[in-house]
Amino acid sequence: MDLEPEFRSFLGKLGLVAVRAGMAEKAITVFLGLRALDPERVGPAIGLAQAYMADDRLAEAIVLLEQAADRDEHARLYLGVAYRLNREEARARDLWQALVDAGGETAEAAGAFLLVEEPVPSLRGVDNVS
């Protein structure tokens, strides 16, 4: 089954709403479906990782994000979040500093994460799942 890009984007946003509303299991279902449609797309993997993080399934989130990190800087940004949640602060900070140094799309968000000590800052407003 092939979905129009606009509908995929809608589903991705719906999954993020579910994460933010505390419905991690529903979000996981959405993102697993999006991944099944196109396993090479990084956005659904990032969304699924966010849902796993919200459901305290950090190991699964880290595996997903590590697999995507070499292909996408947004995956590296969220991998830093997963590391911080997993109490791997040095790894998180190293990742974020590398993003700042690279000066790409996520440099500003990574810099903000570097300025904030635990607890992990909110992920609201930082999404790339379409």
Phi and psi restraints in degrees (value plus and minus 20) as a CYANA .aco file:
   2 ASP   PHI    -133.2   -93.2
   2 ASP   PSI     113.8   153.8
   3 LEU   PHI    -128.9   -88.9
   3 LEU   PSI     127.0   167.0
   4 GLU   PHI     -81.3   -41.3
   4 GLU   PSI     125.0   165.0
   5 PRO   PHI     -74.8   -34.8
   5 PRO   PSI     -57.1   -17.1
   6 GLU   PHI     -84.6   -44.6
   6 GLU   PSI     -57.1   -17.1
   7 PHE   PHI     -92.0   -52.0
   7 PHE   PSI     -57.9   -17.9
   8 ARG   PHI     -79.4   -39.4
   8 ARG   PSI     -65.2   -25.2
   9 SER   PHI     -80.2   -40.2
   9 SER   PSI     -63.7   -23.7
  10 PHE   PHI     -79.1   -39.1
  10 PHE   PSI     -66.2   -26.2
  11 LEU   PHI     -82.7   -42.7
  11 LEU   PSI     -60.2   -20.2
  12 GLY   PHI     -80.5   -40.5
  12 GLY   PSI     -63.5   -23.5
  13 LYS   PHI     -87.1   -47.1
  13 LYS   PSI     -58.1   -18.1
  14 LEU   PHI     -81.5   -41.5
  14 LEU   PSI     -61.4   -21.4
  15 GLY   PHI     -81.1   -41.1
  15 GLY   PSI     -61.5   -21.5
  16 LEU   PHI     -85.7   -45.7
  16 LEU   PSI     -59.0   -19.0
  17 VAL   PHI     -80.5   -40.5
  17 VAL   PSI     -62.0   -22.0
  18 ALA   PHI     -81.7   -41.7
  18 ALA   PSI     -62.6   -22.6
  19 VAL   PHI     -78.8   -38.8
  19 VAL   PSI     -69.5   -29.5
  20 ARG   PHI     -90.1   -50.1
  20 ARG   PSI     -42.3    -2.3
  21 ALA   PHI    -109.8   -69.8
  21 ALA   PSI     -15.2    24.8
  22 GLY   PHI      61.9   101.9
  22 GLY   PSI      -2.0    38.0
  23 MET   PHI    -128.9   -88.9
  23 MET   PSI      41.1    81.1
  24 ALA   PHI     -78.6   -38.6
  24 ALA   PSI     -60.7   -20.7
  25 GLU   PHI     -82.5   -42.5
  25 GLU   PSI     -59.7   -19.7
  26 LYS   PHI     -86.4   -46.4
  26 LYS   PSI     -60.1   -20.1
  27 ALA   PHI     -83.7   -43.7
  27 ALA   PSI     -61.2   -21.2
  28 ILE   PHI     -79.0   -39.0
  28 ILE   PSI     -63.1   -23.1
  29 THR   PHI     -80.5   -40.5
  29 THR   PSI     -64.9   -24.9
  30 VAL   PHI     -80.7   -40.7
  30 VAL   PSI     -69.2   -29.2
  31 PHE   PHI     -92.3   -52.3
  31 PHE   PSI     -52.0   -12.0
  32 LEU   PHI     -82.9   -42.9
  32 LEU   PSI     -59.9   -19.9
  33 GLY   PHI     -84.2   -44.2
  33 GLY   PSI     -63.7   -23.7
  34 LEU   PHI     -84.2   -44.2
  34 LEU   PSI     -58.6   -18.6
  35 ARG   PHI     -85.8   -45.8
  35 ARG   PSI     -57.5   -17.5
  36 ALA   PHI     -83.8   -43.8
  36 ALA   PSI     -53.8   -13.8
  37 LEU   PHI     -88.9   -48.9
  37 LEU   PSI     -56.8   -16.8
  38 ASP   PHI    -172.7  -132.7
  38 ASP   PSI      66.1   106.1
  39 PRO   PHI     -84.1   -44.1
  39 PRO   PSI     -36.5     3.5
  40 GLU   PHI    -103.3   -63.3
  40 GLU   PSI     -36.5     3.5
  41 ARG   PHI     -91.8   -51.8
  41 ARG   PSI     115.1   155.1
  42 VAL   PHI    -101.3   -61.3
  42 VAL   PSI     -54.0   -14.0
  43 GLY   PHI     -72.9   -32.9
  43 GLY   PSI     -71.0   -31.0
  44 PRO   PHI     -82.3   -42.3
  44 PRO   PSI     -50.7   -10.7
  45 ALA   PHI     -86.7   -46.7
  45 ALA   PSI     -60.3   -20.3
  46 ILE   PHI     -85.5   -45.5
  46 ILE   PSI     -63.8   -23.8
  47 GLY   PHI     -81.5   -41.5
  47 GLY   PSI     -63.5   -23.5
  48 LEU   PHI     -83.0   -43.0
  48 LEU   PSI     -60.3   -20.3
  49 ALA   PHI     -83.2   -43.2
  49 ALA   PSI     -59.8   -19.8
  50 GLN   PHI     -81.9   -41.9
  50 GLN   PSI     -61.9   -21.9
  51 ALA   PHI     -84.5   -44.5
  51 ALA   PSI     -61.4   -21.4
  52 TYR   PHI     -81.9   -41.9
  52 TYR   PSI     -62.2   -22.2
  53 MET   PHI     -81.9   -41.9
  53 MET   PSI     -61.6   -21.6
  54 ALA   PHI     -85.2   -45.2
  54 ALA   PSI     -45.3    -5.3
  55 ASP   PHI    -117.7   -77.7
  55 ASP   PSI      -6.3    33.7
  56 ASP   PHI      39.0    79.0
  56 ASP   PSI      12.8    52.8
  57 ARG   PHI    -126.7   -86.7
  57 ARG   PSI      43.6    83.6
  58 LEU   PHI     -84.6   -44.6
  58 LEU   PSI     -59.0   -19.0
  59 ALA   PHI     -80.1   -40.1
  59 ALA   PSI     -62.4   -22.4
  60 GLU   PHI     -86.8   -46.8
  60 GLU   PSI     -59.9   -19.9
  61 ALA   PHI     -82.5   -42.5
  61 ALA   PSI     -64.0   -24.0
  62 ILE   PHI     -83.6   -43.6
  62 ILE   PSI     -64.0   -24.0
  63 VAL   PHI     -78.6   -38.6
  63 VAL   PSI     -68.5   -28.5
  64 LEU   PHI     -78.6   -38.6
  64 LEU   PSI     -67.6   -27.6
  65 LEU   PHI     -90.3   -50.3
  65 LEU   PSI     -56.0   -16.0
  66 GLU   PHI     -83.7   -43.7
  66 GLU   PSI     -56.1   -16.1
  67 GLN   PHI     -87.2   -47.2
  67 GLN   PSI     -53.2   -13.2
  68 ALA   PHI    -112.4   -72.4
  68 ALA   PSI     -34.3     5.7
  69 ALA   PHI     -81.6   -41.6
  69 ALA   PSI     -53.2   -13.2
  70 ASP   PHI     -93.2   -53.2
  70 ASP   PSI     -35.5     4.5
  71 ARG   PHI    -124.0   -84.0
  71 ARG   PSI     -34.2     5.8
  72 ASP   PHI    -173.2  -133.2
  72 ASP   PSI     109.0   149.0
  73 GLU   PHI     -90.8   -50.8
  73 GLU   PSI     -47.0    -7.0
  74 HIS   PHI     -85.5   -45.5
  74 HIS   PSI     -57.3   -17.3
  75 ALA   PHI     -82.9   -42.9
  75 ALA   PSI     -58.5   -18.5
  76 ARG   PHI     -86.0   -46.0
  76 ARG   PSI     -59.0   -19.0
  77 LEU   PHI     -79.8   -39.8
  77 LEU   PSI     -69.3   -29.3
  78 TYR   PHI     -90.7   -50.7
  78 TYR   PSI     -48.6    -8.6
  79 LEU   PHI     -82.1   -42.1
  79 LEU   PSI     -58.8   -18.8
  80 GLY   PHI     -79.8   -39.8
  80 GLY   PSI     -61.1   -21.1
  81 VAL   PHI     -82.6   -42.6
  81 VAL   PSI     -65.0   -25.0
  82 ALA   PHI     -82.4   -42.4
  82 ALA   PSI     -61.5   -21.5
  83 TYR   PHI     -81.4   -41.4
  83 TYR   PSI     -63.5   -23.5
  84 ARG   PHI     -83.1   -43.1
  84 ARG   PSI     -64.5   -24.5
  85 LEU   PHI     -80.6   -40.6
  85 LEU   PSI     -50.4   -10.4
  86 ASN   PHI    -108.0   -68.0
  86 ASN   PSI      -8.7    31.3
  87 ARG   PHI      43.4    83.4
  87 ARG   PSI      12.5    52.5
  88 GLU   PHI    -128.9   -88.9
  88 GLU   PSI      44.8    84.8
  89 GLU   PHI     -80.3   -40.3
  89 GLU   PSI     -62.2   -22.2
  90 ALA   PHI     -82.5   -42.5
  90 ALA   PSI     -62.2   -22.2
  91 ARG   PHI     -84.0   -44.0
  91 ARG   PSI     -61.7   -21.7
  92 ALA   PHI     -81.5   -41.5
  92 ALA   PSI     -68.7   -28.7
  93 ARG   PHI     -85.1   -45.1
  93 ARG   PSI     -58.6   -18.6
  94 ASP   PHI     -81.5   -41.5
  94 ASP   PSI     -63.8   -23.8
  95 LEU   PHI     -82.3   -42.3
  95 LEU   PSI     -69.3   -29.3
  96 TRP   PHI     -83.4   -43.4
  96 TRP   PSI     -59.2   -19.2
  97 GLN   PHI     -84.5   -44.5
  97 GLN   PSI     -58.8   -18.8
  98 ALA   PHI     -82.6   -42.6
  98 ALA   PSI     -57.7   -17.7
  99 LEU   PHI     -86.4   -46.4
  99 LEU   PSI     -61.3   -21.3
 100 VAL   PHI     -81.4   -41.4
 100 VAL   PSI     -66.8   -26.8
 101 ASP   PHI     -82.3   -42.3
 101 ASP   PSI     -54.4   -14.4
 102 ALA   PHI     -93.0   -53.0
 102 ALA   PSI     -44.5    -4.5
 103 GLY   PHI      49.1    89.1
 103 GLY   PSI       4.0    44.0
 104 GLY   PHI    -103.2   -63.2
 104 GLY   PSI    -182.3  -142.3
 105 GLU   PHI     -76.6   -36.6
 105 GLU   PSI     -53.1   -13.1
 106 THR   PHI    -118.1   -78.1
 106 THR   PSI     -14.2    25.8
 107 ALA   PHI     -79.6   -39.6
 107 ALA   PSI     -63.2   -23.2
 108 GLU   PHI     -85.9   -45.9
 108 GLU   PSI     -64.9   -24.9
 109 ALA   PHI     -84.0   -44.0
 109 ALA   PSI     -61.9   -21.9
 110 ALA   PHI     -82.1   -42.1
 110 ALA   PSI     -61.5   -21.5
 111 GLY   PHI     -81.3   -41.3
 111 GLY   PSI     -58.6   -18.6
 112 ALA   PHI     -85.1   -45.1
 112 ALA   PSI     -61.8   -21.8
 113 PHE   PHI     -82.4   -42.4
 113 PHE   PSI     -55.2   -15.2
 114 LEU   PHI     -86.0   -46.0
 114 LEU   PSI     -49.2    -9.2
 115 LEU   PHI     -98.5   -58.5
 115 LEU   PSI     -40.3    -0.3
 116 VAL   PHI    -120.2   -80.2
 116 VAL   PSI     107.6   147.6
 117 GLU   PHI    -104.2   -64.2
 117 GLU   PSI     149.9   189.9
 118 GLU   PHI     -75.6   -35.6
 118 GLU   PSI     130.4   170.4
 119 PRO   PHI     -94.4   -54.4
 119 PRO   PSI     145.7   185.7
 120 VAL   PHI     -81.1   -41.1
 120 VAL   PSI     112.1   152.1
 121 PRO   PHI     -86.2   -46.2
 121 PRO   PSI     139.7   179.7
 122 SER   PHI     -81.7   -41.7
 122 SER   PSI     127.4   167.4
 123 LEU   PHI    -110.5   -70.5
 123 LEU   PSI     -19.2    20.8
 124 ARG   PHI     -78.7   -38.7
 124 ARG   PSI     113.5   153.5
 125 GLY   PHI      67.8   107.8
 125 GLY   PSI     -24.2    15.8
 126 VAL   PHI    -138.3   -98.3
 126 VAL   PSI      73.5   113.5
 127 ASP   PHI    -162.8  -122.8
 127 ASP   PSI     131.1   171.1
 128 ASN   PHI    -177.1  -137.1
 128 ASN   PSI      48.5    88.5
 129 VAL   PHI    -137.8   -97.8
 129 VAL   PSI     -18.3    21.7
